[in-house]
Amino acid sequence: GVACRAVRTANNPGYVSRRPVVKHVLTDISRGGTYGGFCQPGLICQAAENLQLREYFGMQPEQTGIIVRKIHPLIHAAQVLQPGDLILSIEGHTVGNDGSIAFRESERINLLYALLGKYLGDTVALEILRHGERRHVLVRLEKVAQLAPVKSADKSATYFIFGGLVFVPLSFPYLHEWGYDWFNTAPRRLIT
C-alpha cells in the first residue's frame, strides 16, 4: 500500500508499506477480527560492547548479547526477566553485543526483526544469562500500554481553558513540542 503525508517542509512525501507489514496487518485481522499492532517486548536494553561491562555481568569471551536495564512492569516479561539479565538469543538467533541478529548472508539487523512474524499473545523464546547461568525462557508478547496517548488523526484534541491558562492532557504531540529529541529535552517531570 501507499500512504501520503502532508508535511509543510517537504514536498508531499509518499511512503510505501512493505509486503511483510501488509501481510502482518491482514493476517492479524483474519485471526481475530481486529488489528492488534506489532508486538513490542517492553524492554529497555543496553549494548554490551564494553569488555569490563561484559566481565561484570559474567559473560564468557565467546558470548554475545545485550543487557536488560528496565522492564515495563505490567507485561508478562516482568514476571520472567529481571534487570541485569543478558539476552543471548531470541528465537534461536544469536544476539550481538550491539543488539543485532544475523540477516541474510553478511548483514545484521535489529533483534526486533525476529518479532515481525509474531502477534499479540504469541510467545518468544529467549536464551538469557542470569548471574552467570544460562536459562531458556518464554515471554508472552503483549501490547505495551502507553502512559501518554499517541494522537490519532480521527480524534479532535481535548483541552480546558481556565483563567487564561490552557490545560491539555499529556500526549506525544505535546512532548514533540520540545523537538525531535524530546526524550532528552522535555522537562524530566513530564517523562519520568
Order of alpha helices (4+ residues) and beta strands (2+ residues): beta-beta-alpha-beta-alpha-beta-alpha-beta-beta-beta-beta-beta-beta-beta-beta-alpha-alpha-alpha
